[in-house]
């Protein structure tokens, strides 16, 4: 219940979640397993396998990247019918969070907010050795622009107990925040992005190539995939630092949108269980691992920092939507 963020709801009924199809209930009482239409299993904590009844859908849930998660074998092989993951092609798409339109738009003056910021780039991080090699990328980025590193991997300390206070200080003082994933995996966008969405800061992302697949528009963040090198990214961030109009364009959308939770995914699950046309599907032994892992843990391709010496005639151009800046 904690993992699925359902414990905070008073009644275990899908009506309390506001689902269009709501004749479902949820429980963590394992004695009711043989009466259930679906059982949801967290991939990394499967425990002892219960008896599976013919009418049941078993649902495999994970929010670990394809680099760190895989199908359990042995007695669990071939047991699952549906998937609930951050992957867009899951049976039930369940990202860390959703973007939703605000019922009442805000009216923040982001220009005034931006002009009060005194620092450039911040990064909070505690895992210093990752499959994405984000630490190498940031080391190169720091050669071209100041990056203040908080947490276990940097000189600026911020304990988990003080996490919220640190985030608020970063939100107040910095223009950019690095939301770099620990591994590059298809559709894998974690809290590193989502925790900054409702804050007055521009997020720089490094993760899957196509954030649009999971509902994150290009104009909502700065994607390292759009730059040939950390040096080019640094040049663009410096440009935005000097051009408040262009910088604010990356913030103004936050007046219209906010973060939503996973309830939509649970509503989709209830609707599927009620749909008589929903086909009977299952993952044969090995096919779930093949679907989730094969080709979806992606090696970084942006760590070759050797560049030819710039000739006097070389010109670098950035388009910002309003004009052209030439380097």
The 8 nearest C-alpha neighbors of each residue, nearest first, counted from 0:
[[1, 3, 5, 6, 2, 4, 27, 26],
 [0, 2, 4, 3, 6, 5, 7, 27],
 [1, 3, 4, 0, 5, 41, 6, 62],
 [2, 4, 0, 5, 1, 261, 6, 262],
 [5, 3, 1, 2, 6, 0, 7, 261],
 [6, 4, 0, 3, 7, 8, 1, 2],
 [7, 5, 0, 8, 4, 1, 9, 3],
 [6, 8, 5, 9, 4, 1, 0, 10],
 [9, 7, 6, 10, 5, 11, 15, 16],
 [8, 10, 7, 11, 6, 15, 12, 5],
 [9, 11, 12, 8, 15, 13, 14, 24],
 [12, 10, 25, 24, 26, 9, 13, 8],
 [13, 11, 24, 14, 10, 15, 23, 25],
 [12, 14, 21, 16, 15, 23, 24, 18],
 [13, 15, 21, 17, 12, 16, 18, 22],
 [16, 14, 13, 17, 12, 10, 8, 11],
 [15, 17, 13, 14, 18, 262, 12, 266],
 [16, 18, 14, 15, 19, 13, 21, 266],
 [17, 19, 266, 21, 20, 16, 14, 13],
 [20, 18, 21, 17, 266, 270, 14, 13],
 [21, 19, 18, 270, 22, 269, 266, 13],
 [20, 22, 13, 14, 18, 23, 19, 269],
 [21, 23, 20, 13, 24, 14, 12, 269],
 [24, 22, 21, 13, 269, 12, 25, 14],
 [23, 25, 12, 11, 13, 26, 22, 21],
 [26, 24, 11, 12, 23, 27, 13, 5],
 [25, 27, 28, 11, 24, 29, 31, 0],
 [26, 28, 29, 0, 25, 31, 30, 32],
 [29, 27, 26, 30, 31, 32, 25, 35],
 [28, 30, 31, 32, 27, 26, 33, 49],
 [29, 31, 28, 32, 33, 34, 27, 26],
 [32, 30, 29, 34, 33, 28, 35, 26],
 [31, 33, 29, 35, 34, 30, 38, 28],
 [32, 34, 31, 35, 52, 30, 51, 50],
 [35, 33, 31, 32, 36, 30, 37, 55],
 [36, 34, 32, 37, 33, 31, 38, 55],
 [37, 35, 55, 56, 54, 34, 38, 272],
 [38, 36, 56, 55, 35, 57, 39, 58],
 [39, 37, 57, 58, 40, 56, 35, 36],
 [38, 40, 58, 57, 59, 37, 41, 60],
 [41, 39, 59, 60, 42, 58, 45, 38],
 [40, 42, 60, 44, 43, 61, 45, 59],
 [43, 41, 61, 60, 44, 45, 40, 59],
 [42, 44, 41, 45, 61, 68, 71, 40],
 [45, 43, 41, 42, 46, 40, 47, 61],
 [44, 46, 42, 43, 41, 40, 47, 48],
 [45, 47, 44, 48, 43, 49, 40, 41],
 [48, 46, 49, 45, 74, 44, 75, 50],
 [47, 49, 46, 50, 75, 45, 74, 51],
 [50, 48, 51, 47, 32, 33, 46, 29],
 [51, 49, 52, 48, 33, 32, 47, 53],
 [50, 52, 49, 53, 55, 33, 78, 57],
 [51, 53, 55, 54, 50, 33, 56, 36],
 [54, 52, 55, 51, 56, 36, 50, 33],
 [55, 53, 52, 36, 56, 51, 37, 35],
 [56, 54, 36, 37, 52, 53, 57, 51],
 [55, 57, 37, 80, 58, 36, 38, 54],
 [56, 58, 79, 38, 80, 37, 39, 55],
 [57, 59, 81, 39, 82, 79, 40, 80],
 [60, 58, 82, 40, 83, 42, 81, 79],
 [61, 59, 83, 41, 42, 84, 40, 82],
 [60, 62, 84, 42, 63, 41, 59, 83],
 [61, 63, 84, 85, 64, 60, 95, 94],
 [62, 64, 61, 68, 67, 65, 66, 187],
 [65, 63, 66, 67, 184, 68, 187, 62],
 [64, 66, 292, 296, 68, 67, 184, 295],
 [67, 65, 296, 64, 68, 182, 184, 292],
 [66, 68, 65, 64, 63, 69, 182, 296],
 [69, 67, 65, 63, 66, 64, 70, 43],
 [70, 68, 288, 71, 292, 65, 67, 291],
 [69, 71, 288, 287, 72, 68, 42, 285],
 [72, 70, 75, 69, 76, 73, 42, 288],
 [73, 71, 76, 75, 70, 74, 284, 285],
 [72, 74, 75, 76, 71, 284, 77, 70],
 [73, 75, 76, 72, 48, 78, 71, 77],
 [76, 74, 72, 73, 78, 71, 77, 48],
 [77, 75, 72, 284, 78, 73, 74, 71],
 [76, 78, 284, 283, 282, 79, 75, 281],
 [79, 77, 75, 76, 80, 57, 282, 281],
 [80, 78, 57, 281, 282, 77, 58, 81],
 [81, 79, 281, 57, 280, 56, 282, 58],
 [80, 82, 58, 90, 79, 59, 57, 281],
 [81, 83, 59, 90, 58, 89, 60, 84],
 [84, 82, 60, 91, 93, 92, 89, 59],
 [83, 85, 93, 86, 61, 60, 62, 92],
 [86, 84, 94, 93, 92, 62, 87, 187],
 [87, 85, 84, 186, 88, 89, 92, 185],
 [86, 88, 89, 92, 85, 213, 186, 212],
 [89, 87, 86, 90, 92, 91, 85, 84],
 [90, 88, 91, 92, 86, 82, 87, 83],
 [89, 91, 82, 81, 83, 92, 88, 84],
 [90, 92, 83, 89, 93, 82, 264, 267],
 [91, 93, 89, 87, 84, 83, 85, 94],
 [94, 92, 85, 84, 264, 83, 91, 261],
 [95, 93, 85, 96, 92, 84, 97, 261],
 [94, 96, 189, 93, 190, 85, 261, 97],
 [97, 95, 260, 94, 259, 261, 258, 98],
 [98, 96, 259, 258, 260, 99, 94, 261],
 [97, 99, 258, 259, 257, 256, 96, 214],
 [100, 98, 257, 256, 259, 258, 97, 101],
 [101, 99, 256, 255, 257, 102, 98, 104],
 [100, 102, 256, 103, 104, 255, 257, 99],
 [101, 103, 100, 104, 255, 256, 99, 105],
 [102, 104, 101, 105, 255, 100, 254, 256],
 [105, 103, 255, 254, 101, 102, 106, 256],
 [106, 104, 254, 107, 103, 255, 253, 101],
 [105, 107, 254, 108, 104, 109, 255, 251],
 [108, 106, 109, 105, 254, 251, 112, 110],
 [107, 109, 110, 111, 112, 106, 251, 113],
 [110, 108, 112, 111, 107, 113, 247, 251],
 [109, 111, 113, 112, 108, 247, 114, 243],
 [110, 112, 114, 109, 113, 108, 115, 107],
 [113, 111, 109, 110, 115, 114, 108, 116],
 [114, 112, 110, 115, 116, 111, 109, 174],
 [113, 115, 111, 112, 116, 110, 243, 117],
 [116, 114, 113, 112, 117, 111, 172, 171],
 [117, 115, 172, 113, 114, 173, 118, 174],
 [116, 118, 172, 115, 173, 119, 174, 114],
 [119, 117, 173, 172, 116, 174, 120, 121],
 [118, 120, 174, 173, 175, 121, 145, 117],
 [119, 121, 175, 146, 176, 173, 147, 174],
 [122, 120, 147, 176, 146, 148, 175, 177],
 [121, 123, 148, 177, 176, 149, 147, 124],
 [124, 122, 149, 150, 148, 121, 125, 177],
 [123, 125, 150, 152, 126, 122, 149, 151],
 [124, 126, 151, 152, 150, 127, 123, 149],
 [127, 125, 128, 124, 129, 152, 151, 181],
 [126, 128, 152, 125, 129, 134, 124, 151],
 [129, 127, 126, 132, 134, 130, 133, 181],
 [130, 128, 132, 181, 131, 127, 182, 133],
 [129, 131, 182, 132, 181, 128, 183, 298],
 [130, 132, 182, 133, 129, 181, 183, 299],
 [133, 131, 129, 134, 130, 135, 136, 128],
 [132, 134, 136, 131, 135, 137, 179, 129],
 [133, 135, 137, 132, 136, 138, 127, 128],
 [136, 134, 138, 133, 132, 137, 139, 302],
 [135, 137, 133, 139, 134, 138, 140, 302],
 [136, 138, 140, 134, 139, 135, 141, 133],
 [139, 137, 135, 141, 136, 140, 134, 142],
 [138, 140, 137, 136, 141, 142, 229, 135],
 [139, 141, 137, 229, 142, 138, 143, 136],
 [142, 140, 144, 138, 143, 139, 145, 146],
 [143, 141, 140, 139, 144, 138, 145, 230],
 [142, 144, 141, 140, 233, 230, 145, 139],
 [143, 145, 141, 233, 142, 140, 146, 237],
 [146, 144, 141, 147, 120, 119, 143, 142],
 [147, 145, 120, 121, 141, 148, 144, 122],
 [146, 148, 121, 120, 122, 149, 145, 155],
 [149, 147, 153, 122, 123, 121, 155, 146],
 [150, 148, 155, 123, 153, 156, 122, 157],
 [151, 149, 156, 157, 124, 125, 152, 123],
 [150, 152, 125, 153, 124, 156, 149, 126],
 [153, 151, 125, 150, 127, 124, 126, 149],
 [154, 152, 148, 149, 155, 150, 151, 156],
 [153, 155, 156, 149, 148, 152, 150, 151],
 [156, 154, 149, 153, 148, 150, 157, 147],
 [157, 155, 150, 149, 154, 158, 151, 153],
 [156, 158, 150, 149, 161, 165, 162, 155],
 [157, 159, 161, 160, 162, 156, 150, 151],
 [160, 158, 162, 161, 157, 163, 150, 165],
 [159, 161, 158, 162, 163, 157, 164, 165],
 [162, 160, 158, 159, 164, 163, 165, 157],
 [161, 163, 159, 165, 164, 160, 158, 166],
 [164, 162, 166, 165, 161, 167, 160, 159],
 [163, 165, 167, 161, 166, 162, 168, 169],
 [166, 164, 168, 162, 167, 163, 169, 161],
 [167, 165, 169, 163, 168, 164, 170, 162],
 [166, 168, 170, 164, 169, 165, 171, 163],
 [169, 167, 165, 171, 170, 166, 172, 164],
 [168, 170, 166, 172, 167, 171, 173, 165],
 [169, 171, 167, 168, 172, 200, 173, 166],
 [172, 170, 168, 169, 167, 173, 116, 199],
 [171, 173, 116, 169, 117, 118, 170, 168],
 [174, 172, 118, 119, 169, 116, 175, 170],
 [173, 175, 119, 200, 201, 120, 116, 118],
 [176, 174, 120, 201, 173, 200, 202, 119],
 [175, 177, 202, 121, 120, 122, 203, 201],
 [178, 176, 203, 122, 179, 202, 204, 121],
 [179, 177, 204, 191, 192, 203, 176, 202],
 [178, 180, 205, 204, 177, 206, 133, 181],
 [181, 179, 182, 206, 205, 178, 183, 131],
 [182, 180, 129, 131, 130, 179, 133, 183],
 [183, 181, 131, 130, 180, 184, 129, 66],
 [184, 182, 206, 297, 207, 131, 296, 180],
 [183, 185, 296, 187, 295, 297, 64, 207],
 [184, 186, 295, 187, 207, 86, 183, 296],
 [187, 185, 86, 207, 188, 184, 85, 213],
 [186, 188, 184, 185, 64, 85, 189, 207],
 [189, 187, 186, 192, 206, 190, 180, 95],
 [190, 188, 191, 95, 192, 187, 193, 180],
 [189, 191, 193, 192, 194, 95, 188, 96],
 [192, 190, 178, 189, 193, 194, 179, 180],
 [193, 191, 190, 178, 194, 195, 189, 196],
 [192, 194, 190, 196, 195, 191, 189, 96],
 [193, 195, 190, 192, 196, 191, 197, 198],
 [196, 194, 198, 193, 197, 192, 202, 200],
 [195, 197, 193, 198, 194, 192, 257, 258],
 [198, 196, 195, 257, 199, 253, 258, 194],
 [197, 199, 195, 196, 200, 170, 194, 167],
 [200, 198, 170, 197, 250, 201, 112, 109],
 [199, 201, 174, 198, 175, 170, 202, 176],
 [202, 200, 175, 174, 249, 176, 220, 250],
 [201, 203, 176, 220, 175, 177, 204, 221],
 [204, 202, 221, 177, 178, 222, 220, 176],
 [205, 203, 178, 222, 179, 221, 177, 223],
 [206, 204, 179, 223, 222, 180, 178, 203],
 [205, 207, 183, 180, 204, 208, 179, 188],
 [208, 206, 209, 185, 183, 186, 184, 187],
 [207, 209, 224, 210, 206, 185, 205, 222],
 [208, 210, 211, 207, 212, 186, 213, 185],
 [209, 211, 215, 212, 213, 208, 207, 214],
 [210, 212, 215, 214, 216, 213, 209, 217],
 [213, 211, 210, 214, 209, 87, 186, 215],
 [212, 214, 211, 210, 215, 186, 87, 94],
 [213, 215, 211, 212, 216, 210, 98, 97],
 [216, 214, 211, 210, 213, 217, 219, 212],
 [215, 217, 211, 219, 218, 214, 210, 220],
 [218, 216, 219, 220, 215, 211, 221, 210],
 [217, 219, 216, 220, 249, 221, 248, 215],
 [220, 218, 217, 216, 249, 215, 252, 221],
 [221, 219, 202, 218, 203, 217, 222, 201],
 [220, 222, 203, 204, 202, 223, 219, 217],
 [221, 223, 204, 224, 225, 203, 205, 220],
 [222, 224, 225, 205, 226, 204, 221, 232],
 [225, 223, 222, 226, 208, 205, 227, 301],
 [224, 226, 223, 222, 227, 221, 232, 208],
 [227, 225, 224, 223, 228, 232, 231, 229],
 [226, 228, 231, 225, 229, 301, 224, 232],
 [227, 229, 230, 231, 226, 232, 301, 304],
 [230, 228, 140, 232, 231, 233, 139, 136],
 [229, 231, 233, 228, 232, 143, 140, 234],
 [230, 232, 234, 228, 233, 229, 226, 227],
 [233, 231, 229, 235, 234, 230, 226, 236],
 [234, 232, 230, 236, 235, 231, 144, 143],
 [235, 233, 231, 237, 232, 236, 238, 230],
 [234, 236, 238, 232, 237, 233, 239, 231],
 [237, 235, 233, 239, 238, 234, 240, 232],
 [238, 236, 240, 234, 235, 239, 233, 241],
 [237, 239, 235, 236, 241, 240, 242, 234],
 [240, 238, 242, 246, 236, 241, 237, 245],
 [239, 241, 237, 238, 242, 236, 243, 246],
 [240, 242, 239, 238, 243, 237, 246, 236],
 [243, 241, 239, 244, 245, 240, 238, 246],
 [242, 244, 246, 245, 247, 241, 239, 240],
 [245, 243, 247, 246, 242, 248, 110, 239],
 [244, 246, 248, 243, 247, 242, 239, 319],
 [247, 245, 243, 239, 248, 244, 249, 242],
 [246, 248, 250, 249, 244, 245, 243, 109],
 [249, 247, 245, 250, 246, 251, 244, 252],
 [248, 250, 247, 219, 246, 251, 218, 201],
 [251, 249, 247, 248, 252, 253, 201, 109],
 [250, 252, 253, 248, 254, 249, 247, 109],
 [251, 253, 254, 255, 250, 256, 249, 219],
 [254, 252, 256, 255, 251, 250, 257, 197],
 [253, 255, 105, 252, 104, 251, 256, 106],
 [256, 254, 104, 253, 252, 101, 100, 105],
 [257, 255, 100, 253, 101, 99, 254, 252],
 [256, 258, 99, 98, 101, 197, 100, 253],
 [259, 257, 98, 97, 99, 96, 260, 196],
 [258, 260, 97, 98, 99, 96, 257, 261],
 [259, 261, 96, 262, 97, 258, 263, 95],
 [262, 260, 263, 264, 96, 93, 265, 259],
 [261, 263, 265, 264, 260, 266, 16, 18],
 [264, 262, 266, 261, 265, 267, 260, 18],
 [263, 265, 267, 262, 266, 261, 93, 91],
 [266, 264, 268, 262, 267, 263, 269, 261],
 [265, 267, 263, 18, 269, 268, 264, 270],
 [268, 266, 264, 270, 265, 269, 271, 263],
 [269, 267, 265, 271, 266, 270, 264, 272],
 [268, 270, 272, 266, 271, 267, 23, 265],
 [269, 271, 267, 273, 268, 272, 20, 266],
 [272, 270, 274, 268, 273, 269, 267, 277],
 [271, 273, 269, 270, 274, 268, 36, 277],
 [274, 272, 270, 271, 275, 269, 20, 277],
 [273, 275, 271, 276, 277, 272, 270, 269],
 [276, 274, 277, 273, 272, 278, 271, 270],
 [275, 277, 274, 278, 271, 273, 279, 272],
 [276, 278, 274, 275, 271, 279, 272, 273],
 [279, 277, 276, 280, 275, 274, 271, 281],
 [278, 280, 277, 281, 80, 56, 276, 81],
 [281, 279, 80, 278, 282, 81, 79, 56],
 [282, 280, 80, 79, 283, 81, 279, 77],
 [281, 283, 77, 287, 286, 79, 80, 284],
 [282, 284, 77, 286, 285, 281, 76, 287],
 [285, 283, 77, 76, 286, 282, 287, 72],
 [284, 286, 288, 287, 283, 289, 76, 77],
 [287, 285, 289, 288, 283, 282, 284, 290],
 [288, 286, 290, 289, 282, 285, 70, 291],
 [289, 287, 70, 291, 286, 290, 69, 285],
 [288, 290, 286, 293, 287, 292, 291, 285],
 [291, 289, 287, 288, 292, 286, 293, 295],
 [292, 290, 288, 289, 287, 65, 293, 295],
 [293, 291, 65, 295, 289, 288, 290, 294],
 [292, 294, 289, 295, 290, 291, 288, 296],
 [293, 295, 296, 292, 297, 291, 289, 290],
 [294, 296, 292, 184, 185, 293, 297, 65],
 [297, 295, 184, 66, 65, 294, 183, 292],
 [298, 296, 183, 184, 295, 299, 294, 182],
 [297, 299, 300, 296, 131, 183, 130, 182],
 [300, 298, 301, 131, 297, 302, 183, 132],
 [299, 301, 302, 298, 303, 297, 224, 131],
 [302, 300, 299, 303, 228, 227, 304, 136],
 [303, 301, 304, 300, 136, 299, 135, 228],
 [304, 302, 305, 301, 300, 228, 306, 227],
 [303, 305, 302, 306, 228, 301, 139, 229],
 [306, 304, 303, 307, 302, 308, 228, 301],
 [307, 305, 304, 308, 303, 309, 228, 227],
 [306, 308, 309, 305, 310, 304, 313, 303],
 [309, 307, 310, 306, 305, 311, 313, 312],
 [308, 310, 307, 313, 311, 312, 306, 314],
 [309, 311, 312, 313, 308, 307, 314, 315],
 [310, 312, 313, 309, 314, 308, 326, 315],
 [311, 313, 310, 314, 309, 315, 326, 308],
 [314, 312, 310, 311, 309, 315, 326, 308],
 [313, 315, 326, 312, 316, 325, 311, 310],
 [316, 314, 326, 325, 313, 317, 324, 231],
 [315, 317, 325, 324, 326, 314, 318, 323],
 [318, 316, 324, 323, 319, 325, 315, 235],
 [319, 317, 323, 320, 322, 324, 316, 321],
 [318, 320, 321, 322, 317, 245, 323, 324],
 [321, 319, 318, 322, 245, 323, 248, 317],
 [322, 320, 319, 323, 318, 245, 244, 324],
 [323, 321, 320, 319, 318, 324, 317, 245],
 [324, 322, 318, 317, 325, 319, 316, 321],
 [323, 325, 317, 316, 318, 326, 322, 319],
 [324, 326, 316, 315, 323, 317, 314, 318],
 [325, 315, 314, 316, 324, 317, 313, 234]]
